[in-house]
């Protein structure tokens, strides 16, 4: 396995400190044949349930990824990335996160015996900080928006391996498993709604379904208060981000924005935005069904509701991934 620049094609070793190409391009993963990552380090992650329900007059399938070991779908990426780090003998890493990825990386690093430093925005919810700390990770709080935490981690990456859930394509090698599981559980879906911040689920789903030979329509859902992908996809001017209750996808400048937009276009999908009020209403619907997730997870339900409310109900097999537990908020 090697990293390859998506812009110029230059090759890099996966155990090096570079997290992007010297030309500024981001890495993709280049594999020889059917190379895969062994997973001796495990926290018991397994196939998450696919729950069939009726909401807003339509049938949907909830992919219950909030039931992963640390309460987030990010465990899919962390188990692959951290196992590869351990195999390569890397003993210390840095990562930046608004909460879920940091907790997930911290947990798997603890299991692997890897020292971990997590850079987080000062606004990160206390419950998520408590979880990261519980795994023994060093927490570095960074003032300002989410991007500031990323910049601080990248500065530290000059001396320590950057176990990024955004820049390191080994993470997507894990998140693609959602597509494989969904296929085994129900066959190919017609449509998959995904919450879109940095695009870790979106890109993983795209890679996984492409490898399986069928790409469903991918519909990315963002908060109307922070929607760079929506603006990019529809050629709208950039807008100043505002606070949103969907803090897990409040990413004003996602590094893989072009890649995200390209994946959606290829799938014949779209991007939509929802308001905080719509997100609250969607989460209330879930709670009344006995499902407890964080607001970021509920954006896909809010997006589906908008589709169904507008009479767009031509999707026979709709998957709504629920990405993070409500216990984290």
SERO-105702 format. One record per residue (C-alpha): residue number from 1; y, z, x. Coordinates in steps of 0.5 Angstrom, whole numbers. Each point is the difference from the previous one (the first is absolute). Example, Ala and Ser with C-alpha at 12.3 -4.5 7.8 and 13.67 -1.06 7.14 Angstrom:
2
 num     Y     Z     X
   1    -9    16    25
   2     7    -2     2
***
This chain:
329
 num     Y     Z     X
   1     0     0     0
   2     7    -1     2
   3     7    -1    -3
   4     3    -6    -1
   5     8    -2    -1
   6     1    -3    -7
   7     6    -3     3
   8    -2    -3     7
   9    -8     1     0
  10     1     4     6
  11    -6     5     1
  12     0     7     2
  13    -5     6     1
  14    -1     5    -6
  15     0     6     5
  16     7    -2     2
  17     6     3    -1
  18     4    -6    -3
  19     0     0    -8
  20     4    -6     0
  21     0    -7     4
  22     6    -1     5
  23     2    -5    -4
  24     1     5    -6
  25    -6    -3    -4
  26    -5     5    -3
  27    -7     0     1
  28    -6    -2    -4
  29    -7     2     2
  30    -4    -6     4
  31    -8     1    -1
  32    -5    -3     4
  33    -6    -2    -5
  34    -2     6    -5
  35     3     5     4
  36     1     7    -3
  37     2     7     1
  38    -5     6     0
  39     2     6    -4
  40    -4     6     3
  41     7     4    -2
  42     0     1    -7
  43     2     5    -5
  44    -4    -2    -6
  45     4    -6    -2
  46    -4    -4    -5
  47     1    -6    -5
  48     5     3    -5
  49    -2    -1    -8
  50     3    -6    -4
  51     2     3    -6
  52     0    -4    -7
  53     6     2    -4
  54     4    -3    -6
  55     7     1     1
  56     6    -3    -4
  57    -5    -4    -4
  58    -3    -4     6
  59    -6     2     4
  60     1     2     7
  61    -5     2     6
  62     3     6     4
  63    -2     0     7
  64     0     8     2
  65     2     0     7
  66     4     6    -1
  67    -7     4     0
  68    -1    -2     8
  69    -1     6     5
  70     8     1     1
  71     2    -2    -7
  72     2    -7     2
  73    -2    -7     1
  74     3     0     7
  75    -7     3     2
  76    -3    -7    -1
  77     4    -2     6
  78     0     7     4
  79    -7     0     1
  80    -1    -7     3
  81     6     1     4
  82    -1     7     3
  83    -8    -2     1
  84     3    -5     5
  85     4     4     3
  86    -5     5     2
  87    -5    -6     2
  88     6    -2     5
  89     1     7     3
  90     7     1    -3
  91     1     7     0
  92     7     1    -3
  93     4    -4    -5
  94     7    -1    -4
  95     1    -2    -7
  96     6     0    -5
  97    -1     1    -7
  98     3     2    -7
  99    -6     5    -1
 100    -6    -4    -2
 101    -2    -4     6
 102     2     6     5
 103    -4     5    -4
 104    -6    -5     0
 105     1    -2     8
 106     0     8     1
 107    -6     1    -3
 108    -4    -5     3
 109     3     1     7
 110    -2     8    -1
 111    -7    -2    -2
 112     0    -5     6
 113     3     5     5
 114     6    -4     1
 115     7     3     1
 116     5    -2    -5
 117     7     0    -1
 118     3    -2    -7
 119     7    -2     0
 120     3     1    -8
 121     7    -1    -3
 122     3     7    -2
 123    -1    -2    -7
 124    -7     0     0
 125    -3     4    -5
 126    -2     7     2
 127    -7     0    -3
 128    -2    -6     5
 129     3     3     6
 130    -4     6    -2
 131    -6    -5     0
 132     2    -3     7
 133     1     7     3
 134    -7     2    -3
 135    -4    -5     5
 136     4     3     6
 137     4    -6     1
 138     7     1     3
 139     6    -2    -5
 140     6    -3     2
 141     5     0    -5
 142     6    -6     0
 143     6     0    -3
 144     2    -6    -5
 145    -4    -5    -3
 146    -7    -2     1
 147     1    -5     5
 148     3     5     5
 149    -6     4     0
 150    -4    -7     2
 151     6    -1     6
 152    -2     7     2
 153    -7    -1     1
 154     1    -7     3
 155     4     3     5
 156    -6     5     2
 157    -5    -6     0
 158     3    -2     7
 159    -5     5     2
 160    -5     2    -5
 161    -4    -5    -5
 162     3    -1    -6
 163    -5     0    -6
 164     5    -3    -5
 165    -3    -2    -7
 166     5    -5     0
 167     0    -3     7
 168    -7     1     2
 169    -5    -6    -3
 170    -6     5     1
 171     3     4    -6
 172     0    -6    -5
 173    -8    -1     2
 174    -1     6    -3
 175     5    -1    -6
 176    -4    -6    -2
 177    -6     4    -2
 178     3     1    -7
 179    -1    -8    -1
 180    -7     1     2
 181    -1     6    -4
 182     3    -3    -6
 183    -4    -7     0
 184    -7     4     0
 185     2     5    -6
 186     3    -6    -4
 187     0    -7     3
 188     6    -3     1
 189     6     2    -4
 190     5    -4    -2
 191     6     4     1
 192     2     6     5
 193     6     4    -1
 194     2     3     7
 195     6     5     2
 196     4    -3     5
 197     4     3     6
 198    -3    -1     7
 199    -5    -5    -3
 200    -6     4     2
 201    -4    -1    -6
 202     2    -7    -2
 203    -1    -3     7
 204    -7     4     0
 205    -2    -3    -7
 206     2    -7     2
 207    -4     0     6
 208    -6     3    -3
 209     0    -5    -6
 210     1    -6     5
 211    -6     2     4
 212    -4     1    -7
 213     2    -7    -2
 214     5     1    -6
 215     7     2     0
 216     2     3    -7
 217     7     0    -2
 218     4     6     4
 219     6     3    -4
 220     4     5     5
 221     4     5    -4
 222     6     3     3
 223     5     5    -2
 224     6    -3    -3
 225     4     5     5
 226    -3    -3     6
 227    -3    -7     0
 228     1    -4     6
 229    -7    -4    -2
 230     3    -2    -7
 231     6    -2     3
 232    -3    -4     6
 233    -5    -3    -5
 234     5    -3    -5
 235     5    -2     6
 236     5     6    -3
 237     5     3     5
 238    -2     7     3
 239     2     6    -4
 240     2     7     2
 241    -6     4    -1
 242     1     6    -4
 243    -4     7    -1
 244    -7    -1    -4
 245    -5     5    -3
 246    -5    -6     3
 247     2     3     7
 248    -7    -3     3
 249     2    -7    -1
 250     8     1     2
 251     0    -4     6
 252     6    -4     1
 253    -2    -5     5
 254    -7     0     1
 255    -2    -4     6
 256    -6    -4    -3
 257     5    -3    -6
 258    -1    -7     2
 259    -8     1     0
 260     0     4    -7
 261     4    -6    -3
 262    -4    -5     3
 263    -7     4    -3
 264     3     0    -7
 265     2    -7     0
 266    -7    -2     2
 267    -3     4    -5
 268     5    -3    -6
 269     2     7    -1
 270     7     3    -1
 271     5     6     2
 272     3     4    -5
 273     4     6     0
 274     0     7    -5
 275     5     5    -1
 276    -1     8     1
 277    -1     1    -7
 278    -5    -5    -1
 279    -4     3     6
 280     1     7    -4
 281    -3    -3    -6
 282    -6    -3     3
 283    -2     6     4
 284     1     4    -7
 285    -5    -5    -3
 286    -5     1     6
 287     1     7    -1
 288    -2     0    -7
 289    -6    -4     2
 290    -2     6     5
 291     2    -4     6
 292     5     4     5
 293     3    -5     5
 294     7     0     4
 295     5    -4    -3
 296     0    -5     5
 297    -7    -2    -2
 298     2     0    -8
 299     5    -6     2
 300    -6    -5    -1
 301    -1     3    -7
 302     7    -1    -1
 303     0    -7     2
 304    -7    -2    -4
 305     4     3    -6
 306     6    -4     1
 307    -5    -6     0
 308    -4     2    -6
 309     7     2    -4
 310     3    -7     1
 311    -7    -3    -3
 312    -3    -2     7
 313    -7     2    -1
 314    -4    -6     2
 315    -3     4     6
 316    -7     1    -2
 317    -2     5     6
 318     6     4     2
 319    -1     5     6
 320     5     5     1
 321    -1     4     6
 322     3     7     0
 323     2     2     7
 324     2     7     1
 325    -2     7    -3
 326     5     4    -5
 327    -2     6     4
 328     4    -3     6
 329     7     1    -4
***
